[in-house]
Amino acid sequence: MANRVYNFAAGPAAMPLSVLEKAAAELTNCGGCGMSVMEMSHRSPAFEEIIGGAEAALRRLMKIPDHYKVLFLQGGATLQFSTIPLNLYRNSFSADYALTGSFAKKAAAEAKRVGKVNVVASSEDQKFNYIPEVDRSKLDPNADYMYIVTNNTIYGTKWPELPTPLNGVPLVADASSNILSEPMDVEKFGLIYFGAQKNVGPAGLTVVIVRDDLIGHAKPEVPIYLDYKTQADGGSMYNTPPTFAIYMAGLVFEWMESLGGVEAMAERNYKKANLLYDFIDNSDFYTATVPNRAHRSIMNATFVLGSEELNKRFVAEAAKCGLVNLKGHRSVGGIRASIYNAMEYEGVKALVDFMAAFEKENR
Ligand SMILES: *Cc1c(COP(=O)(O)O)cnc(C)c1O
């Protein structure tokens, strides 16, 4: 399909062209049933097959064990900031939070409305440009869970290694911006969740992968939609789920499997990220905002030029060349290239070629 740009948006973000084309071909008549997925009853056999197929593919991709439920929900990652403490606070009503960016801070603020928050690490002292050490003496053995954000979308950082919680404390992770980007051992977590619009599909779908023993502890006053037990018992169909977004996510999972699964994605993603970071590190015109390469995200690469004026010109000139949405998050400025699974190697190559040309013209 002609006239496609390379879209470096942080989310909603680029989706694989072949997925969009398949969805377009099926838009008015899906699987010969004479109607769009958008027009189907969520309780119809045709949709049962779509949601069942999406869940099965995700389970295969991530090797999700049977004692975890997969929930297809709404409300974005943001609603999970509140839903998690409402379901998981049950003994000490306290949880350990690592603050590695504004999404972690927002999640901690929501948890504080439900119980206690114990900050066990923070990189706020340096504008979140690194992943902090977890001070193990601060870990609470009675914490109801330990909370991290695996990839920090705005600041371009990623945990180089997962922190290990104290014995019996479940690890809870917001993996919205790096889910399925590289292998993840689900059994290390009590709960993993992600909004779909970064690496998986359209906005409107949030997926929660939660271990069975963490379900069923919400207090009676927790809204019924927000109780994981409601959603687990109802197969994510307590009410109408985001049917079209689930269908699109299913197509993306299918696409990933066709390319070799998460391992193949990881290989592609490191190749792309290395191309970009090698270029940046070999140039004195561009500076990565995360100094420690081991802490850098392979999904969101953040960097700056010598002045705010140059940053602006860079974003504008790149857009003219079909490289769009490179402006950093409004809270930090600079440049951010989000290079999720759907971004082709060729897109990053085009970006690096543009960066070389821009440097020549503007130094
Ligand atoms: C985008 C993002 C969010 C917020 O997602 P919404 O779906 O807009 O609520 C939360 N956490 C992370 C890590 C994100 O990248």
The ligand as an SDF file (V2000), in Angstrom:
LIG
                    3D

 15 15  0  0  0  0  0  0  0  0999 V2000
    0.8490    4.3800   27.7700 C   0  0  0  0  0  0  0  0  0  0  0  0
    1.1670    3.8310   29.0980 C   0  0  0  0  0  0  0  0  0  0  0  0
    0.2480    3.9070   30.1600 C   0  0  0  0  0  0  0  0  0  0  0  0
   -1.0860    4.5900   30.0460 C   0  0  0  0  0  0  0  0  0  0  0  0
   -1.9270    3.8590   29.2290 O   0  0  0  0  0  0  0  0  0  0  0  0
   -3.4640    4.2370   29.0190 P   0  0  0  0  0  0  0  0  0  0  0  0
   -3.9540    3.0590   28.2430 O   0  0  0  0  0  0  0  0  0  0  0  0
   -3.5020    5.5240   28.2710 O   0  0  0  0  0  0  0  0  0  0  0  0
   -4.0940    4.3470   30.3480 O   0  0  0  0  0  0  0  0  0  0  0  0
    0.6120    3.3310   31.3570 C   0  0  0  0  0  0  0  0  0  0  0  0
    1.8000    2.7260   31.5240 N   0  0  0  0  0  0  0  0  0  0  0  0
    2.7010    2.6480   30.5310 C   0  0  0  0  0  0  0  0  0  0  0  0
    4.0230    1.9740   30.7680 C   0  0  0  0  0  0  0  0  0  0  0  0
    2.4080    3.1950   29.2880 C   0  0  0  0  0  0  0  0  0  0  0  0
    3.3100    3.1290   28.2960 O   0  0  0  0  0  0  0  0  0  0  0  0
  1  2  1  0
  2  3  1  0
  2 14  2  0
  3  4  1  0
  3 10  2  0
  4  5  1  0
  5  6  1  0
  6  7  2  0
  6  8  1  0
  6  9  1  0
 10 11  1  0
 11 12  2  0
 12 13  1  0
 12 14  1  0
 14 15  1  0
M  END
$$$$
